[in-house]
Amino acid sequence: MTAPIEILRRERPRSRLVRWSAIAFLALAAWAWTSGDIQVGDLLNARRLENLERFLREDAVPFPLRGKPFDLGAYSAWAGELFRDRGLLGSVQTLAISVLAITLAGIGATVLAPFAARNVASHDPFPPPSGPERDAVELRGIELVLERRRRRAWSCLSASTRAFLILLRAIPEYVWAFLLLAILGPNAWPAILALAIHNAGILGKLGAETIENLEAAPLRALRGLGAGRAQVTLAAAAPLALPRFLLYFFYRFETCVREATVLGLLGVVSLGYWIQDARGRHYYDEMLFFVALGAGIVLLGDLTSAAVRSFLRRAT
């Protein structure tokens, strides 16, 4: 039994790319660890340990409980008042920002994805197997020139759309938010549009790849029956790609919930705003309360998203 296993181990496929990539990664990690102004010993020196102890013993303890035994009633009254005064508004605003942002991102991605998919944005989408050879024989003169122009035009459109999607997702949400904050001022729209723009780029790319990876046979069959580009895309490609696209959509919704909390640090009245406000006033007990509240919202969003994605997987 050992001999066949040993033979299989020796005959297993080997990739030099994987091997040298792993070596390069380890070398890069070693260089990052030993270079620069990163002193590992400073992380746990006596001063920092003292600060950590003070933070856990005093600053992180809710104000009504400092120096006292834990009292559930006092803690509940403190947390309830904090939630009613600021936590509820921040939570609702965080959810509103994330829902509106992912909705706009989904609409933008739905519009852009077909133009970025190379099998749709083609001079001859979903051609039957004999299509290109037949066209090359039949086209002559001016028709051949027009065909080449159409081919170049569609290639240019697809490449431009893909480059535009790269631009949208290459710039982080925080950079978009800072730019939009300077234009629109301190309100919720910079955060909404920043999340929408970045996630539209991501969802557009994922949607285009989903369309490109669809089974070509049914799409070619419709094309062979005389259906046009729009008919094949709307009647066949879109329904086939929808379940996979919705999986990506809800996954990015989880990210929007998390990022909406962080972008509140820019001045939008969400949980991030109250976290920054509490930190600025050195009310670390309130800051941790809002952090925990944000974590609860993210967990709720994750559970909802996971349930929807699980349902979609079973349905497909």
Contacts in CASP RR format, 6 or more apart in sequence:
PFRMAT RR
TARGET T0000
AUTHOR 0000-0000-0000
METHOD contacts of the structure
MODEL  1
MTAPIEILRRERPRSRLVRWSAIAFLALAAWAWTSGDIQVGDLLNARRLE
NLERFLREDAVPFPLRGKPFDLGAYSAWAGELFRDRGLLGSVQTLAISVL
AITLAGIGATVLAPFAARNVASHDPFPPPSGPERDAVELRGIELVLERRR
RRAWSCLSASTRAFLILLRAIPEYVWAFLLLAILGPNAWPAILALAIHNA
GILGKLGAETIENLEAAPLRALRGLGAGRAQVTLAAAAPLALPRFLLYFF
YRFETCVREATVLGLLGVVSLGYWIQDARGRHYYDEMLFFVALGAGIVLL
GDLTSAAVRSFLRRAT
32 38 0 8 1.000
42 48 0 8 1.000
55 284 0 8 1.000
58 66 0 8 1.000
59 282 0 8 1.000
59 284 0 8 1.000
59 285 0 8 1.000
60 284 0 8 1.000
60 285 0 8 1.000
60 288 0 8 1.000
61 67 0 8 1.000
61 285 0 8 1.000
62 75 0 8 1.000
62 78 0 8 1.000
62 79 0 8 1.000
62 285 0 8 1.000
62 289 0 8 1.000
63 78 0 8 1.000
63 283 0 8 1.000
63 285 0 8 1.000
64 71 0 8 1.000
64 74 0 8 1.000
64 75 0 8 1.000
64 77 0 8 1.000
64 78 0 8 1.000
65 71 0 8 1.000
65 74 0 8 1.000
65 75 0 8 1.000
65 78 0 8 1.000
68 74 0 8 1.000
79 289 0 8 1.000
82 286 0 8 1.000
82 289 0 8 1.000
83 293 0 8 1.000
86 274 0 8 1.000
86 290 0 8 1.000
87 271 0 8 1.000
87 274 0 8 1.000
87 290 0 8 1.000
87 293 0 8 1.000
89 269 0 8 1.000
90 269 0 8 1.000
90 270 0 8 1.000
90 271 0 8 1.000
90 272 0 8 1.000
90 273 0 8 1.000
90 274 0 8 1.000
91 271 0 8 1.000
91 293 0 8 1.000
91 294 0 8 1.000
91 297 0 8 1.000
93 188 0 8 1.000
93 268 0 8 1.000
93 269 0 8 1.000
93 270 0 8 1.000
93 271 0 8 1.000
94 257 0 8 1.000
94 260 0 8 1.000
94 261 0 8 1.000
94 264 0 8 1.000
94 270 0 8 1.000
94 271 0 8 1.000
94 272 0 8 1.000
94 294 0 8 1.000
94 297 0 8 1.000
95 257 0 8 1.000
95 260 0 8 1.000
95 297 0 8 1.000
96 188 0 8 1.000
97 188 0 8 1.000
97 191 0 8 1.000
97 192 0 8 1.000
97 195 0 8 1.000
97 256 0 8 1.000
97 260 0 8 1.000
97 263 0 8 1.000
97 268 0 8 1.000
97 270 0 8 1.000
98 195 0 8 1.000
98 253 0 8 1.000
98 256 0 8 1.000
98 257 0 8 1.000
98 259 0 8 1.000
98 260 0 8 1.000
99 253 0 8 1.000
99 256 0 8 1.000
100 192 0 8 1.000
100 196 0 8 1.000
101 191 0 8 1.000
101 192 0 8 1.000
101 193 0 8 1.000
101 194 0 8 1.000
101 195 0 8 1.000
101 196 0 8 1.000
101 199 0 8 1.000
101 256 0 8 1.000
101 260 0 8 1.000
102 195 0 8 1.000
102 196 0 8 1.000
102 199 0 8 1.000
102 249 0 8 1.000
102 252 0 8 1.000
102 253 0 8 1.000
102 256 0 8 1.000
104 192 0 8 1.000
104 193 0 8 1.000
104 196 0 8 1.000
104 200 0 8 1.000
105 195 0 8 1.000
105 196 0 8 1.000
105 197 0 8 1.000
105 198 0 8 1.000
105 199 0 8 1.000
105 200 0 8 1.000
105 201 0 8 1.000
105 202 0 8 1.000
105 203 0 8 1.000
105 252 0 8 1.000
105 256 0 8 1.000
106 199 0 8 1.000
106 200 0 8 1.000
106 203 0 8 1.000
106 249 0 8 1.000
108 200 0 8 1.000
108 203 0 8 1.000
108 204 0 8 1.000
109 199 0 8 1.000
109 200 0 8 1.000
109 201 0 8 1.000
109 202 0 8 1.000
109 203 0 8 1.000
109 204 0 8 1.000
109 206 0 8 1.000
109 207 0 8 1.000
109 245 0 8 1.000
110 245 0 8 1.000
112 161 0 8 1.000
112 164 0 8 1.000
112 165 0 8 1.000
112 200 0 8 1.000
112 201 0 8 1.000
112 204 0 8 1.000
112 208 0 8 1.000
113 203 0 8 1.000
113 204 0 8 1.000
113 207 0 8 1.000
113 208 0 8 1.000
113 210 0 8 1.000
113 211 0 8 1.000
113 245 0 8 1.000
114 120 0 8 1.000
114 121 0 8 1.000
114 208 0 8 1.000
114 211 0 8 1.000
114 233 0 8 1.000
114 237 0 8 1.000
115 121 0 8 1.000
115 157 0 8 1.000
115 158 0 8 1.000
115 161 0 8 1.000
116 158 0 8 1.000
116 161 0 8 1.000
116 162 0 8 1.000
116 165 0 8 1.000
116 204 0 8 1.000
116 205 0 8 1.000
116 207 0 8 1.000
116 208 0 8 1.000
117 158 0 8 1.000
117 207 0 8 1.000
117 208 0 8 1.000
117 209 0 8 1.000
117 211 0 8 1.000
117 212 0 8 1.000
118 158 0 8 1.000
118 208 0 8 1.000
118 212 0 8 1.000
119 125 0 8 1.000
119 126 0 8 1.000
119 211 0 8 1.000
119 212 0 8 1.000
119 214 0 8 1.000
119 216 0 8 1.000
119 219 0 8 1.000
120 211 0 8 1.000
120 229 0 8 1.000
120 233 0 8 1.000
120 237 0 8 1.000
121 154 0 8 1.000
121 157 0 8 1.000
121 158 0 8 1.000
121 161 0 8 1.000
122 154 0 8 1.000
122 158 0 8 1.000
123 147 0 8 1.000
123 150 0 8 1.000
123 151 0 8 1.000
123 153 0 8 1.000
123 154 0 8 1.000
123 155 0 8 1.000
124 131 0 8 1.000
124 132 0 8 1.000
124 135 0 8 1.000
125 223 0 8 1.000
125 229 0 8 1.000
125 232 0 8 1.000
125 233 0 8 1.000
126 216 0 8 1.000
126 219 0 8 1.000
126 220 0 8 1.000
126 222 0 8 1.000
126 223 0 8 1.000
126 232 0 8 1.000
127 220 0 8 1.000
127 223 0 8 1.000
128 220 0 8 1.000
128 223 0 8 1.000
128 224 0 8 1.000
129 220 0 8 1.000
135 147 0 8 1.000
139 147 0 8 1.000
162 205 0 8 1.000
162 208 0 8 1.000
165 200 0 8 1.000
165 201 0 8 1.000
165 204 0 8 1.000
165 205 0 8 1.000
165 208 0 8 1.000
166 201 0 8 1.000
166 205 0 8 1.000
168 197 0 8 1.000
168 198 0 8 1.000
168 200 0 8 1.000
168 201 0 8 1.000
169 198 0 8 1.000
169 199 0 8 1.000
169 201 0 8 1.000
169 202 0 8 1.000
169 205 0 8 1.000
171 197 0 8 1.000
171 198 0 8 1.000
172 198 0 8 1.000
173 194 0 8 1.000
173 195 0 8 1.000
173 198 0 8 1.000
173 259 0 8 1.000
173 263 0 8 1.000
174 194 0 8 1.000
174 262 0 8 1.000
174 263 0 8 1.000
176 193 0 8 1.000
176 194 0 8 1.000
176 197 0 8 1.000
176 198 0 8 1.000
177 190 0 8 1.000
177 191 0 8 1.000
177 194 0 8 1.000
177 263 0 8 1.000
177 266 0 8 1.000
178 266 0 8 1.000
180 189 0 8 1.000
180 190 0 8 1.000
180 193 0 8 1.000
180 194 0 8 1.000
181 190 0 8 1.000
181 266 0 8 1.000
183 190 0 8 1.000
184 190 0 8 1.000
184 193 0 8 1.000
186 266 0 8 1.000
186 267 0 8 1.000
186 268 0 8 1.000
187 268 0 8 1.000
188 268 0 8 1.000
188 269 0 8 1.000
188 270 0 8 1.000
190 263 0 8 1.000
190 266 0 8 1.000
190 268 0 8 1.000
191 260 0 8 1.000
191 263 0 8 1.000
191 264 0 8 1.000
191 266 0 8 1.000
191 268 0 8 1.000
191 270 0 8 1.000
194 263 0 8 1.000
195 256 0 8 1.000
195 259 0 8 1.000
195 260 0 8 1.000
195 263 0 8 1.000
199 252 0 8 1.000
199 255 0 8 1.000
199 256 0 8 1.000
202 248 0 8 1.000
202 252 0 8 1.000
203 245 0 8 1.000
203 248 0 8 1.000
203 249 0 8 1.000
203 252 0 8 1.000
206 245 0 8 1.000
206 248 0 8 1.000
207 241 0 8 1.000
207 244 0 8 1.000
207 245 0 8 1.000
207 248 0 8 1.000
210 241 0 8 1.000
210 244 0 8 1.000
210 245 0 8 1.000
210 248 0 8 1.000
211 237 0 8 1.000
211 241 0 8 1.000
214 237 0 8 1.000
214 240 0 8 1.000
214 241 0 8 1.000
215 240 0 8 1.000
218 236 0 8 1.000
218 240 0 8 1.000
219 232 0 8 1.000
219 236 0 8 1.000
219 237 0 8 1.000
222 231 0 8 1.000
222 232 0 8 1.000
222 235 0 8 1.000
222 236 0 8 1.000
223 232 0 8 1.000
227 235 0 8 1.000
227 236 0 8 1.000
243 312 0 8 1.000
243 315 0 8 1.000
243 316 0 8 1.000
244 316 0 8 1.000
246 308 0 8 1.000
246 309 0 8 1.000
246 312 0 8 1.000
247 309 0 8 1.000
247 312 0 8 1.000
247 313 0 8 1.000
250 304 0 8 1.000
250 305 0 8 1.000
250 308 0 8 1.000
250 309 0 8 1.000
251 305 0 8 1.000
251 309 0 8 1.000
253 301 0 8 1.000
253 305 0 8 1.000
254 298 0 8 1.000
254 301 0 8 1.000
254 302 0 8 1.000
254 305 0 8 1.000
257 297 0 8 1.000
257 298 0 8 1.000
257 301 0 8 1.000
258 298 0 8 1.000
260 270 0 8 1.000
261 270 0 8 1.000
261 271 0 8 1.000
261 272 0 8 1.000
261 275 0 8 1.000
261 294 0 8 1.000
261 297 0 8 1.000
261 298 0 8 1.000
262 272 0 8 1.000
263 270 0 8 1.000
263 272 0 8 1.000
264 270 0 8 1.000
264 271 0 8 1.000
264 272 0 8 1.000
264 273 0 8 1.000
264 275 0 8 1.000
264 276 0 8 1.000
265 272 0 8 1.000
265 273 0 8 1.000
265 275 0 8 1.000
265 276 0 8 1.000
267 273 0 8 1.000
267 276 0 8 1.000
271 290 0 8 1.000
271 293 0 8 1.000
271 294 0 8 1.000
271 297 0 8 1.000
272 290 0 8 1.000
274 286 0 8 1.000
274 290 0 8 1.000
275 287 0 8 1.000
275 290 0 8 1.000
275 291 0 8 1.000
278 284 0 8 1.000
278 286 0 8 1.000
278 287 0 8 1.000
278 290 0 8 1.000
279 287 0 8 1.000
END
